[in-house]
Amino acid sequence: MRLRVEFTTEPFDLDRPPRHAVVAREVVQGADLDSVDVGPFGNTAEGRDDAVLAAVGELLRRSIGAGATRISLQVNVVDEAPGATGTPGAGS
């Protein structure tokens, strides 16, 4: 399965990227993801489910450690594996 994560970290600083934003970008850029798009107001990364989920966990830990007070993220399934059935995590 492929996932896409979109995220922002706060607080914002329009003069220069805050440390927590730089750390979050470093995490996704260094992860084993297929595509990463970083921007001033939001970031997107896409890849295999295991790689995206691992990157999200690391992003949360490191960004909070670097001073983020809020992290907004959205994860979407962009491609189901052929033959996949059931609800992920439901034990089916």
C-alpha positions as CSV (number, residue, x, y, z in Angstrom):
1,M,0.0,0.0,0.0
2,R,1.2,3.5,-0.7
3,L,0.5,6.5,1.6
4,R,0.8,10.2,1.3
5,V,1.4,12.4,4.3
6,E,0.9,16.2,4.4
7,F,2.2,18.1,7.4
8,T,3.0,21.4,8.9
9,T,4.7,22.3,12.1
10,E,4.1,25.3,14.3
11,P,4.8,28.0,15.5
12,F,5.4,29.7,12.2
13,D,8.2,32.2,11.6
14,L,7.9,34.0,8.3
15,D,11.4,35.5,8.5
16,R,13.3,32.2,8.6
17,P,12.4,28.5,9.0
18,P,12.2,27.5,12.7
19,R,14.4,24.6,13.9
20,H,11.4,22.3,14.2
21,A,10.5,22.9,10.6
22,V,14.0,22.2,9.4
23,V,14.2,19.0,11.5
24,A,10.8,17.8,10.1
25,R,12.0,18.4,6.5
26,E,15.3,16.6,7.2
27,V,13.4,13.6,8.5
28,V,11.3,13.2,5.4
29,Q,14.1,14.0,3.0
30,G,16.3,11.4,4.7
31,A,13.6,8.7,4.8
32,D,13.1,6.0,2.2
33,L,10.2,7.7,0.5
34,D,9.4,8.0,-3.2
35,S,8.6,11.7,-3.3
36,V,9.0,14.6,-1.0
37,D,7.8,18.2,-1.7
38,V,8.7,20.8,0.9
39,G,7.3,24.3,0.9
40,P,7.0,27.3,3.2
41,F,3.5,26.4,4.4
42,G,3.2,22.7,4.0
43,N,5.1,19.6,3.1
44,T,4.1,16.4,1.3
45,A,5.8,13.0,1.2
46,E,4.7,9.7,-0.4
47,G,5.9,6.1,-0.3
48,R,5.3,2.6,0.9
49,D,3.1,2.4,4.0
50,D,5.9,1.2,6.3
51,A,8.3,3.9,5.2
52,V,5.7,6.7,5.6
53,L,4.6,5.5,9.0
54,A,8.2,5.2,10.2
55,A,8.9,8.7,8.9
56,V,5.8,10.1,10.6
57,G,6.8,8.7,14.0
58,E,10.3,10.1,13.7
59,L,9.0,13.4,12.4
60,L,6.7,13.7,15.5
61,R,9.4,12.8,18.0
62,R,12.1,15.0,16.5
63,S,10.0,18.0,15.7
64,I,8.5,18.2,19.2
65,G,12.0,17.8,20.6
66,A,13.1,20.8,18.4
67,G,10.4,23.1,19.7
68,A,7.2,22.4,17.7
69,T,4.1,23.2,19.7
70,R,1.7,21.9,17.1
71,I,2.1,19.4,14.3
72,S,-0.8,19.1,11.8
73,L,-0.8,16.1,9.6
74,Q,-3.0,14.1,7.3
75,V,-2.3,10.6,6.0
76,N,-4.1,9.3,2.9
77,V,-4.0,5.9,1.2
78,V,-3.1,6.6,-2.4
79,D,-2.8,3.1,-3.7
80,E,-4.1,-0.2,-2.2
81,A,-2.0,-3.3,-2.7
82,P,-3.4,-5.6,-5.4
83,G,-5.8,-8.1,-3.8
84,A,-5.9,-6.2,-0.4
85,T,-9.1,-6.8,1.5
86,G,-10.5,-5.7,4.9
87,T,-9.7,-2.8,7.0
88,P,-6.0,-2.1,7.9
89,G,-5.3,-2.9,11.5
90,A,-8.6,-4.8,11.9
91,G,-6.9,-8.1,12.0
92,S,-8.4,-9.3,8.7
